[in-house]
Structure formats: C-alpha cells, structure tokens
Amino acid sequence: MSALSQTLRKKVQLKAVEKRPECIFLLQKPTEKVQLTAVLKDPRYLSAIREPTEKVQLAAVQKNPECIRHIAEPTEKVQHMAVQRSPDIFRQIRQPEESVRLAAVQAKGENIRYVSAPSEAVQLAAVRNDPMNIRYIETLRKRCSLSF
C-alpha cells in the first residue's frame, strides 16, 4: 500500500469515527488519533480497541473509571488514574501494582478486602484509615484470635 493510500485511509477512518464513533468497531487497526476520537466521544468504545495506547487508556479512564475493566493490561499510571477517580473501582483491576494497592487503601481503607497478601504498608494504611479495617486483614485476624 502506498504512502498516499495509507494517508487517505487514515483520513477516511478519522472522518467516519468523528461522525459515527461506533465505526470504531469496524476498524482493524485504528490509529491512536482515531482511537482517541472515539473514546473521547464515549469512553465505552474502548472495548472495541484491541491494544489501546496508554494515552487512549488514560483518556477513557479519566472520563469513566469503569472502563478499566475493558483493558487487558492497564499500565500503572492508568490504574492510578482509575483509583484516583473512583476508589471503589479498585476491585475491578486485575493484578494491581503495589503502589496502586496502597493508593486504593489510603483512599478507602475497606479496599483492603480486595488485596490478596497485603504488604505491611497496605495493612497499616487500612488501619490508619479506620482501625476497624483490621477485621479484613486475614493474617492479623488469625493472630488476634489465637491470643484471646
């Protein structure tokens, strides 16, 4: 395919998505600009994009944090954006980074319930947020029950 036809193809895709963002479902490998156009119109169109760039992921999650569930492997930056916008979304993040776990628990201590094998820093953040969150920390609960 010549450079001219590729440029024309990109322009046609962009025009189509600008007018009807649902056209994104019909495109094999839309450019980042086309992806952004669709996602900025409606972040749910992220589900139609196979490998969205980080920029596209961030745009979608910034508009609607629930879109993170449509991202197979969100970057740490995208995970942080989602938790920052909505701490409740934390449980929908598959394999969150440690820094995201900590941020989620600092924002909402009860998120400790969704952290498997929480680090000491995450446990402390949960208890600082609300001492009653200790009930969600399995290892501490077992130690406490043995001491009574």
ABEGO torsion letter per residue (X at the ends): XBAAAAAAAAAAAAAAAAABAAAAAABABBBAAAAAAAAAABAAAAAABABBBAAAAAAAAAABAAAAAABABBBAAAAAAAAAABAAAAAABBGBBAAAAAAAAAABAAAAAABBGBBAAAAAAAAAABAAAAAABAAAAAAAAAAX
